[in-house]
Amino acid sequence: MTRTTPPTRATRTTRPAGTPRPYRSYVYAYPHKTAYRPLSERAPLAALWADEPKDALSLYAHIPFCEVRCGFCNLFTRIGAPGELTTRYLDALDRQAAAVREALGDAAPVRFATAAFGGGTPTYLTAAELERLCDIAERRMGADLRAVPLSVETSPATATADRLAVLAERGATRLSIGVQSFVEAEARAAVRPQRRADVEAALGRIRDTGVPVLNIDLIYGIDGQTEESWRRSLDAALHWEPEELYLYPLYVRPLTGLGRQAPGQDADREWDEQRLRLYRYGRDHLLARGYTQVSMRMFRRTDAPALGPDDHACQTDGMIGLGCGARSYTSRLHYSFDYAVGMREIRSIIDAYTGTADFSRAEVGRWTDADEARRRHLLQSLLQAQGMETADYAARFGTSPFADFPAELARFEALGWLDGDAPGGLLRLSPEGLAHSDGLGPELFSPAVRAAMAAYEAK
Ligand code: SF4
């Protein structure tokens, strides 16, 4: 995607001086992985988890394989993995699961309250490999997949009937498919070429499974996308009456396909305006059609069953991540493996993971303290449309968010980002605050996390 002309029907608007740019960073986890570093003393998992509550953990398994690399994608995933590599990867995942389960111990009850398979594209695995993945989650980790919400990501090309049948039978309650655009020219512009007919057929197969929650991901801000073409994608998605819809603004990040084509485009203010305009259009379109806004990105059909955490990339304490792109969270340490976006680096990290025999220690991560815990709590709550009960914050930290973040909250108020009509005791974003979630969130990052992220060298 090369933008040599302003986006179609772009209108120039002047943003008040000092207003943060609306699209700085998607805060789906805090601190971001680019703030993680190799741990000087590799922490034994058994010690890390010894005093943690373990009766409502989240389990996340990361499958870092895709068929094609979408132009906008900066996730940890590689394309074209041969069968012997996926086998090796599952072998390593099995070894990791055994080590983690041993570290959790049996002194206190260990129970998983939610499970998710993400990626990459978990359905890049064959049906037999998906069976094996479920076996690892159940037999090694002890997750009762049929009794808890289980969310799985898929793609149009890999959502085959045999794979979906395995997932439905093993207890999937939510299938999430990345469509991005139903307009073929837009899909090509985002470097995710796909035929509309194939997308529709995949959606039909997903609905045939009877899995209760279908989520469809769409993207706005693609070159040439207009309100009219955006509405066509929204309506095509609505035709399937999905229980959930995620509307993502397009980002162009370093080392991605689009980033290589158009370096510096991320600084395009007119593009910001296009994305804000399409966001508002999409939001209003869904609100008028029986959807409730859960966060800037997430919309839920008002009559849909709520089967799991509001945000798929939920970041509550007590997360066990399996796989080399997955994070794990204790109350003191967030940890993972090395992270990269470039394909060569990703390949070597996956190879190192599959060659690992000892998974008993955390390798890469970031220690968190009380200040970071407050920031994380505020970020997690404030970026949800329902807002944050200040009493919950006070109960956890013994203080008020207004005392802890006076400058930030005063600034948000001055920008019109706080809802002045929220009931007493509720800190809630205004519709404009919600629209600027990706500009507002980074304002709450600590100086140390900002410095670490700024010092991170993309690879
Ligand atoms: S956006 Fe999803 S399907 Fe596309 S390359 Fe990234 S992980 Fe794979």
Residues whose N, C-alpha, C, O or C-beta is under 5 A from the ligand:
A	BS01	SF4	C66 V68 R69 C70 C73 L75 T77 G119 G120 T121
